[in-house]
Structures are given as structure tokens and as C-alpha cells.
Amino acid sequence: MDPLQAVRLEPRKKRSRQMGASRTSLPQDVKFRDLVLFILEKKMGTTRRAFLMELARRKGFRVENELSDSVTHIVAENNSGSDVLEWLQVQKVKDSSQLELLDVSWLIECMGAGRPVEMTGKHQLVVRQDYPASPNPGSQEAPALAVHRISEYACKRRTTLNNCNRIFTDAFEILAENSEFRENEDSYVTFIRAASVLKSLPFPIVSMKDTEGIPCLGDKVKGIIEEIIEEGESSEVKAVLNDERYQCFKLFTAVFGVGLKTSEKWFRMGFRTLSKIREDKSLKFTRMQQAGFRYYEDLVSCVTRAEAEAVDVLVKEAVRAYLPGAFITMTGGFRRGKKIGHDVDFLITSPESTEEDEQQLLHKVVNLWEKKGLLLYHDFMESTFEKLKQPSRKVDALDHFQKCFLILKLPHERVDSDRPSQQEGKNWKAIRVDLVMCPYECHAFALLGWTGSRQFERDLRRYATHERRMILDNHALYDKTKRMFLQAESEEEIFAHLGLDYIEPWERNA
């Protein structure tokens, strides 16, 4: 229940619509003296505003009747940040750059908690990207407020798993995937950026007015959004889902080891099902593809967090048997807070390891699992890393660290200790695992890169190049202006070098 509805107001005399002057002294019942609230009547109405003011004061908040220089927080309902800024400029507000512009939902949460709650992205009002910046010194125009704007870069947005616009983002991810299948890079970027920015919004898009000022939404994208708002679905997405080529590529690429070229080849040969492909004796499969078909049912099912944590224990046991001081971090979607995934990635390093340790560790781990009967498939990619080599300029550049791509046999009892070890039928599940070994001095850069998400990393590297004249990849950060490598022992230091606010892993789900 809305906490406002649960409060009964005492009978009181009807107030005049004209508000009095701001209070000059604080009443004794004000508990939170650092906050001075002003509730905007625009689009709210006099009665509801008076009710909210009365309730907030009862809870110990200081609420001004009129806008004054002492106000620190403006609360509005059914207004965008741009709407509030325009209203403030009409009021000829001076020196208001420190004001917080907040949706009424923040105040409602405060009422429910009986105290000020943390202001997050979902509470802050959005300002159009094209809203005028502060005027030059000496200008007679009222200054615009320095408030949070939506950046075109995913690395400057906080994107949690709380997606308010799934109906749109699902549509754009399908269109992006189809563009990727057709190797249309421009369309892929258009759709994936649109999905990314919509995921970051703290509010749902319910009308086209809500899209004003949001970057990465071109005419084509807005047309699809408008159709979904009006019709409940997109005809273009519907056509893609019914497209035979898309369906086949989706099916084929789900097989471990099958990429776009192989999918294209099979499609042109007339294959439409995996059973026909398996039965055809003329086809030759790579080792990876053979494993992909052999363990297909397990590998296409989602890896749960419980399964990922069980694999984490296996990896740590094996690695620390040979390198006790190793740092082992589960990366990828699970580090970003996801509950399910398709594989489990691990980054391994040690401040005490020698170059020989780094070369031999993964081989020793694989041999150990093979002896224990836990290894179903493995493929090594040896290190080609060169120190002091400048980072790659490619946005999606692969790193040069040693890697091992595995399929492990995870016993059910490792996930659920209550299950009996002996069961009828198969008592294990095949799990895809990637191990990456990196030098200790590269650990922060590798951790940042392997955490993802893919779009967050693309935009982070694009931002470094276009906004900071730097080159970033999984190995290093190079400053082209200073002509030097910038050292970092943590992700926080990398963000600081780039002049960015630090974004937690769980806020990188772009």
C-alpha cells in the first residue's frame, strides 16, 4: 500500500490557495535539518501538494511553502527534469546548481521509512540531452541547473538488472542479433545501443514524450518504440522471429563451437534441424563442435548461480593446490549479479607467480581434473602477451592472455549436498568454463574487461579513445597525450584515470 494512503490526517481548517512566505525559523519538530524541501504544485494540484507537505512535516522534514534560497531538494510529480528546469528559469532562480530534482516516489519512500532514503537513479528526474547549458558569465539568463543527464556512453550510466523497459529492450536485442547474423555492423550497433540506454532508465517508457532527449534513439528506433506502444508489438521483430534464416542461425550458433560461417554453410546446404546435421556422414566437425553436440542438452540449459558457485569451489581447490597465493575471481555475468548464465568465467593471477608458473598452472589444473574424471573437453590458447605493447585500437579486441576453454563434469552432489551421490541415470551436468591466466600487473585491466557487459566495455574503450585520447584494452591503459602507460592496481584507479565515476560491477549490465 502507498504509505500516503495509510496516514489519516487530523481535521483542520481549510487553507487559502495562496502560500505564505518561507519560514524564517525552524520549528522544534524538524528532525532532518540538512534537507529543505519544496514540493512543486505543477501537474500535482493544490490539494495533493498540501497533503504531502503536511505529511512530510509530520515525519520531521522541513518543507518550505515557497521557493527560497534555502531549498535543497525539489520534489515533483509527472514532470521531467527539463520541465522543472524550465519552471525554475521562469522563477528567475539564482545560484541553484546544487538543487536536487526528485520524483515524488523518493518522498513517498521517505515517508514509508520515516527518514530520508538514498537518492538513486530511479528517483532523479531526467533532463533532455539538448537542454541548454549554463550561460556565459555575465549573462542575464537564469542559469540552468547542473543535474544528471543521460550519457550516450554506457560507461557513464548505471545499469542494474532492474529493467523497466523489457518490452522494448527484448525487441531491440532480437533485431541486433539478427543484424549480427547478417553481419550488418551498423544495424547491430544501432539496435544494441538503443537497448542499452533503455535498460539504464529508472522509469518505463509509456509515451513518445518520454523518449525526448534520450540519446541513441534515432528515427528508426523511435518508430519501433511508437509501434510497440500503440500495437503492443513490432511488425519488424515479428517478421524476424518468423524468418527461417534467423531461426536456423539461432539454432546452429547455440551449439558450442559453431559460429556464423559454419551456420551460413549449413543453411546454404539446406539443413534446418540439428538432427539432420548430426546424421549427415559427409560433414566433418571440429573437436569443439563434436563436444558441443555430445553435451548439447546440458550446454544449452542455463547455468544457475548455485552451479556456478560449485564450479568456483572446484576451480579454487585445483588452482590453489599448485599456487596457494593465487587470486581467483568469477567474472562475467555472475560478477554483475546475474542469477543464470551460459558459462562460468574465471580470472586467475598471483603477485608471487613466476613466468613459468603462469605458463604451467592451467596445464596442471587440467591434468588434475582429467585424473579425477571431471574433464569432458579442453582447448588451450597459449599467451601471446607482450609487455609494453600499446593496447589495441579495436573496440572488441581479444586479449592475449593464456586461456583454457573447458567443459567440466559437475556432479549433482557438488550443487546440492542433500542429493544422494548414487542416482539412477546421469548424476552430473556438463558445464562450460573459461579460465584466463594474466600477469599480476595486468589484473585490474583484465578484471574490468572480463566482467563486461559487452556493450559497457565497447563504450568504455570508445570513451577512452574519443573523449580522453587514451587507448584501453584488457592489458593496459595508454595515454596518447603523455605518451605513457598509466598504472592501476584496481578498477577504481582505471575509472579515475579516465575521469569517470566508479561504477560497481552490478551496475554494468548494459
C-alpha positions in Angstrom: 0.0 0.0 0.0 1.1 3.6 -0.8 2.3 4.8 2.7 0.5 8.1 2.0 -2.8 6.2 1.9 -2.2 4.7 5.3 -1.9 8.0 7.1 -5.1 9.7 8.4 -4.9 13.5 8.7 -6.5 15.2 11.7 -9.3 17.6 10.8 -8.0 21.0 10.1 -9.3 24.3 8.8 -9.3 24.8 5.0 -6.2 26.7 3.9 -6.0 29.5 1.4 -4.6 28.6 -2.0 -2.1 31.4 -1.6 1.0 30.2 0.1 2.7 32.3 2.8 6.3 33.4 2.9 9.1 31.0 3.8 9.6 30.3 7.4 12.4 32.2 9.0 12.9 29.9 12.0 12.9 26.1 12.3 10.0 24.5 14.2 11.1 22.3 17.1 9.8 19.1 15.4 12.2 19.3 12.4 14.4 16.1 12.6 16.3 16.4 9.3 17.7 19.9 9.3 20.1 19.4 6.3 17.3 18.9 3.9 14.9 21.7 2.9 12.2 20.5 0.6 9.9 22.4 -1.9 7.1 20.5 -3.5 6.2 21.7 -6.9 2.4 22.2 -7.5 2.7 22.0 -11.3 0.8 18.9 -12.6 0.1 17.9 -8.9 -2.6 20.1 -7.8 -3.1 22.2 -4.7 -4.9 19.6 -2.5 -2.4 16.8 -3.1 0.5 19.3 -2.6 -0.9 20.5 0.7 -1.4 16.9 1.8 2.2 15.9 1.0 3.6 19.0 2.7 1.6 18.3 5.9 2.6 14.6 5.9 6.3 15.4 5.3 6.3 17.9 8.2 4.7 15.3 10.5 7.6 13.0 9.6 10.1 15.6 10.7 11.0 17.1 7.3 11.4 20.8 6.7 9.1 21.8 3.9 9.0 25.4 2.5 5.7 27.0 1.4 7.5 29.0 -1.3 10.7 28.5 -3.3 13.6 30.2 -1.5 17.4 30.2 -1.5 17.4 27.7 1.5 15.7 25.0 -0.6 17.9 22.0 -1.3 15.5 19.4 -2.8 12.6 20.0 -5.3 10.0 17.2 -5.4 7.8 17.0 -8.5 5.1 14.6 -9.9 4.5 13.9 -13.6 7.3 16.3 -14.6 10.6 15.6 -16.3 13.8 17.3 -15.2 13.5 19.6 -18.2 10.0 20.6 -17.2 11.3 21.6 -13.7 14.3 23.5 -15.1 12.0 25.5 -17.4 9.8 26.3 -14.5 12.8 27.4 -12.3 14.0 29.7 -15.1 10.6 31.4 -15.2 11.0 31.9 -11.4 14.4 33.6 -12.1 16.2 31.3 -9.6 19.7 32.3 -8.9 22.6 30.0 -7.9 20.5 26.9 -8.0 23.1 24.5 -9.4 23.2 22.4 -6.2 19.4 21.6 -6.2 18.4 18.0 -6.3 15.4 17.4 -8.7 13.5 14.4 -7.5 10.4 12.4 -8.4 7.6 12.2 -5.8 8.4 8.5 -5.4 11.5 9.5 -3.4 9.4 11.4 -0.9 6.9 8.5 -0.7 9.7 6.1 0.1 11.0 8.6 2.8 7.5 8.7 4.3 7.4 4.9 4.5 10.9 4.7 6.1 10.3 7.6 8.4 13.6 9.1 7.4 15.4 10.4 4.2 16.3 7.4 1.9 19.2 7.2 -0.5 18.6 9.1 -3.8 19.2 6.7 -6.7 18.8 7.0 -10.5 15.2 5.9 -10.3 14.4 9.0 -8.2 16.3 11.6 -10.1 14.5 13.5 -12.9 15.8 13.2 -16.4 16.9 16.2 -18.3 16.9 16.4 -22.1 20.3 15.9 -23.7 19.8 19.1 -25.7 18.8 21.2 -22.7 20.8 24.5 -22.8 24.0 24.6 -20.7 24.7 27.3 -18.2 25.2 30.7 -19.8 28.4 32.6 -20.0 29.5 34.7 -17.0 27.7 38.0 -17.0 24.7 36.7 -19.0 21.3 37.9 -17.8 19.7 34.5 -18.4 18.9 32.3 -15.4 21.5 29.6 -15.1 20.4 26.0 -15.9 20.9 23.5 -13.2 23.8 21.1 -13.2 21.7 17.8 -12.9 22.2 14.3 -14.1 21.9 13.8 -17.9 21.7 10.6 -19.8 25.0 10.0 -21.5 25.5 8.3 -24.9 28.2 6.2 -23.2 27.1 3.1 -21.3 30.2 3.5 -19.1 28.7 6.8 -17.7 25.3 5.2 -17.0 24.4 2.9 -14.1 22.6 -0.1 -15.4 21.3 -2.7 -12.9 19.3 -5.8 -13.7 16.1 -3.9 -12.8 15.0 -3.3 -16.4 11.9 -1.1 -16.6 11.6 -1.3 -20.4 12.0 -5.0 -21.1 9.2 -4.9 -23.8 11.5 -2.6 -25.8 14.9 -4.0 -25.0 13.9 -7.5 -25.8 12.7 -6.3 -29.2 15.9 -4.4 -29.9 18.1 -7.3 -28.8 16.3 -9.6 -31.3 16.9 -7.1 -34.1 20.5 -6.7 -33.0 21.0 -10.4 -33.0 19.5 -10.7 -36.5 21.8 -7.9 -37.7 24.8 -9.8 -36.2 23.7 -13.0 -38.0 23.6 -11.0 -41.3 27.0 -9.3 -40.4 25.4 -5.8 -40.6 27.5 -4.0 -38.1 25.8 -0.6 -38.5 22.3 -2.0 -37.7 23.7 -4.1 -34.9 25.3 -1.0 -33.2 22.1 1.0 -33.7 19.9 -1.6 -32.0 22.2 -2.7 -29.3 22.9 0.9 -28.2 19.1 1.6 -28.1 18.6 -1.5 -25.9 21.5 -0.5 -23.7 20.3 3.1 -23.0 16.7 1.9 -22.3 17.9 -0.6 -19.8 19.6 2.2 -17.8 16.4 4.3 -17.5 14.9 4.4 -14.0 11.4 4.8 -15.4 9.3 2.9 -18.0 8.6 4.5 -21.4 4.8 4.8 -21.7 4.5 7.5 -24.4 6.8 9.0 -27.1 7.2 12.2 -25.0 9.2 10.0 -22.6 11.8 9.5 -25.3 12.6 13.2 -25.7 16.3 13.9 -25.1 17.3 10.3 -24.6 20.5 9.6 -26.7 21.0 6.6 -29.1 17.3 6.7 -30.2 17.2 7.6 -33.9 14.2 7.8 -36.1 14.1 4.1 -36.9 14.4 3.1 -33.3 11.7 5.6 -32.3 9.4 4.3 -35.0 9.7 0.8 -33.5 9.1 2.1 -29.9 6.0 4.0 -31.1 4.6 0.9 -32.8 5.1 -1.2 -29.7 3.4 1.5 -27.5 0.4 1.6 -29.9 0.2 -2.0 -31.1 1.8 -3.9 -28.3 4.4 -5.4 -30.6 6.7 -4.6 -33.5 6.0 -5.9 -37.0 9.7 -5.9 -37.8 10.5 -8.0 -34.8 7.6 -10.4 -35.6 9.0 -10.8 -39.1 12.5 -11.6 -37.8 11.1 -14.2 -35.4 9.2 -15.9 -38.3 12.3 -15.7 -40.6 13.6 -19.1 -41.4 17.2 -17.9 -41.7 17.1 -16.2 -38.2 15.6 -19.3 -36.7 18.3 -21.6 -38.2 21.2 -19.3 -37.2 19.8 -19.1 -33.7 19.6 -22.9 -33.5 23.0 -23.6 -35.1 25.0 -21.0 -33.1 23.7 -22.4 -29.8 26.0 -25.4 -30.5 29.4 -24.9 -28.7 32.0 -24.3 -31.4 29.6 -23.2 -34.2 29.9 -19.6 -35.5 28.4 -17.5 -38.2 30.5 -19.0 -41.1 29.5 -22.6 -40.2 25.9 -21.6 -39.7 25.9 -19.9 -43.1 27.4 -23.0 -44.7 24.9 -25.4 -43.2 22.0 -23.1 -44.1 23.1 -22.9 -47.7 23.4 -26.7 -47.8 19.7 -26.9 -46.9 20.0 -28.0 -43.3 17.2 -26.8 -41.0 17.5 -29.1 -37.9 20.4 -30.3 -35.8 19.3 -33.9 -36.1 19.8 -33.8 -39.9 23.2 -32.3 -39.4 24.2 -34.9 -36.9 23.1 -37.7 -39.2 24.9 -36.4 -42.3 28.1 -38.5 -42.7 29.6 -36.1 -45.2 30.1 -33.3 -42.6 33.3 -33.0 -40.7 33.1 -31.5 -37.2 35.9 -29.9 -35.2 36.7 -31.2 -31.7 34.9 -28.3 -30.2 31.8 -29.0 -32.3 31.9 -32.7 -31.5 31.8 -31.8 -27.8 29.1 -29.2 -28.5 26.8 -31.9 -30.0 27.8 -34.5 -27.4 26.8 -32.4 -24.5 24.2 -30.2 -26.3 21.3 -30.6 -23.9 23.4 -29.6 -20.8 25.2 -26.7 -22.5 22.0 -25.0 -23.9 20.4 -25.2 -20.5 21.2 -22.2 -18.2 23.9 -22.4 -15.6 22.4 -21.4 -12.3 24.2 -19.4 -9.6 24.3 -22.4 -7.4 26.1 -24.4 -10.1 28.5 -21.5 -10.8 29.4 -21.3 -7.1 30.0 -25.1 -7.1 32.4 -24.7 -10.1 34.0 -21.8 -8.2 34.9 -24.2 -5.4 36.3 -26.7 -7.9 38.5 -24.1 -9.6 39.8 -22.7 -6.3 40.6 -26.2 -5.0 42.5 -27.1 -8.1 44.4 -23.8 -8.6 45.5 -23.4 -5.0 46.8 -26.9 -5.0 49.6 -25.6 -7.2 49.6 -21.8 -6.5 48.4 -21.2 -2.9 48.6 -17.4 -3.1 46.5 -17.1 -6.3 43.7 -14.6 -6.7 40.7 -16.3 -8.4 37.7 -14.2 -9.4 34.5 -15.4 -11.1 33.9 -12.8 -13.8 31.2 -12.2 -16.5 27.5 -12.0 -15.8 27.7 -13.7 -12.4 30.1 -11.0 -11.1 27.5 -8.5 -12.3 24.8 -10.1 -10.1 23.1 -12.4 -12.7 21.3 -15.5 -11.4 21.8 -17.5 -14.6 24.3 -17.7 -17.4 25.6 -19.9 -20.3 29.1 -20.4 -18.9 31.3 -19.5 -16.0 34.5 -17.4 -16.5 37.4 -17.2 -14.1 40.4 -14.8 -14.0 43.5 -16.1 -12.2 46.6 -14.2 -11.2 49.1 -14.1 -8.3 51.6 -11.5 -7.1 54.0 -14.3 -6.3 53.9 -16.2 -9.5 56.8 -16.6 -11.9 56.6 -16.6 -15.6 56.9 -20.3 -15.5 54.1 -20.6 -13.0 51.9 -18.6 -15.4 52.7 -20.8 -18.3 52.2 -24.1 -16.5 49.4 -23.5 -14.0 46.4 -24.1 -16.3 48.0 -27.2 -17.7 48.5 -28.6 -14.2 44.9 -27.8 -13.3 43.5 -29.6 -16.4 45.7 -32.7 -15.7 44.3 -32.8 -12.2 40.7 -32.7 -13.4 41.4 -35.3 -16.0 42.8 -37.7 -13.4 39.7 -37.1 -11.3 37.4 -37.8 -14.2 35.9 -34.3 -14.2 37.3 -33.2 -17.6 35.0 -33.6 -20.7 36.7 -31.3 -23.1 39.5 -28.7 -23.1 41.3 -26.4 -25.6 44.3 -24.2 -24.8 45.1 -20.8 -26.2 48.6 -20.0 -25.3 49.7 -16.5 -24.3 50.8 -14.0 -26.9 51.0 -11.2 -24.5 53.9 -8.7 -24.9 54.7 -6.2 -22.2 55.0 -2.5 -23.2 52.9 -3.2 -26.3 50.3 -0.5 -26.9 46.7 -1.5 -26.3 44.6 -2.5 -29.3 42.6 0.2 -31.0 39.9 -2.3 -31.9 36.7 -1.9 -29.7 36.2 -5.6 -29.5 39.8 -6.7 -29.4 40.5 -10.1 -27.9 43.2 -10.1 -25.2 46.5 -12.1 -25.4 46.4 -13.9 -22.1 46.7 -17.6 -21.8 43.2 -19.2 -21.8 41.7 -22.6 -21.5 38.1 -23.4 -22.8 36.6 -26.3 -20.9 33.6 -28.5 -20.4 33.6 -29.8 -16.8 31.6 -32.7 -15.4 29.9 -31.1 -12.3 28.4 -33.8 -10.0 24.9 -33.0 -8.8 26.1 -33.6 -5.2 28.5 -30.7 -5.6 25.5 -28.4 -6.1 23.0 -30.0 -3.7 24.7 -31.9 -0.9 21.3 -33.4 0.1 21.1 -35.4 -3.1 22.3 -38.9 -2.8 25.6 -39.5 -4.7 24.2 -42.5 -6.5 21.1 -41.9 -8.6 19.5 -43.7 -11.5 20.8 -42.3 -14.8 23.2 -39.4 -15.2 24.2 -37.8 -11.9 26.2 -34.9 -13.3 25.9 -31.9 -15.6 28.3 -30.6 -18.3 29.2 -27.0 -17.6 31.1 -24.6 -19.9 34.1 -23.0 -18.1 36.7 -20.5 -19.3 39.9 -20.0 -17.3 42.1 -17.0 -18.0 45.7 -16.5 -16.6 47.0 -13.0 -16.5 50.2 -11.3 -15.1 49.6 -9.6 -11.8 50.4 -6.1 -13.2 47.5 -6.5 -15.7 45.0 -7.9 -13.2 42.9 -4.7 -12.8 42.6 -4.2 -16.6 41.8 -7.9 -17.2 39.2 -7.9 -14.4 37.5 -4.9 -15.9 37.4 -6.4 -19.3 36.2 -9.8 -18.4 33.5 -8.5 -16.1 31.6 -6.9 -19.0 28.9 -6.4 -20.1 29.9 -6.4 -23.8 28.3 -3.0 -24.5 29.7 -1.5 -21.3 33.2 -2.5 -22.4 32.7 -1.3 -26.0 31.6 2.1 -24.8 34.3 2.3 -22.1 37.0 1.9 -24.8 35.2 4.2 -27.2 35.0 6.8 -24.4 38.7 6.4 -23.7 39.6 7.0 -27.3 37.2 9.8 -28.3 37.0 11.7 -25.0 40.3 11.2 -23.3 42.8 10.5 -26.1 43.7 7.2 -24.4 43.7 3.6 -25.5 42.2 0.9 -23.2 42.1 -2.9 -23.5 42.3 -5.9 -21.2 46.1 -5.4 -20.8 46.8 -1.7 -20.2 45.8 1.9 -20.5 47.9 4.2 -22.7 47.7 8.0 -22.6 48.5 9.2 -26.1 48.9 12.8 -24.9 51.5 12.0 -22.3 52.9 9.0 -24.4 53.0 6.8 -21.4 51.2 3.8 -19.8 49.1 4.5 -16.8 49.4 2.1 -13.9 46.4 0.8 -12.0 46.1 -1.8 -9.2 42.3 -1.7 -9.1 39.3 -1.0 -11.3 38.7 2.2 -9.3 42.0 3.5 -10.4 41.2 2.9 -14.1 38.0 4.8 -13.8 39.9 7.6 -12.0 42.4 7.8 -14.9 39.6 8.1 -17.3 37.9 10.8 -15.3 34.8 8.6 -14.7 32.8 8.0 -11.6 33.4 4.4 -10.4 30.6 2.0 -11.4 30.1 -1.1 -9.4 30.0 -4.5 -11.3 26.3 -4.9 -10.6 25.7 -1.6 -12.3 27.4 -2.6 -15.6 24.6 -4.6 -17.1 24.4 -2.5 -20.2 
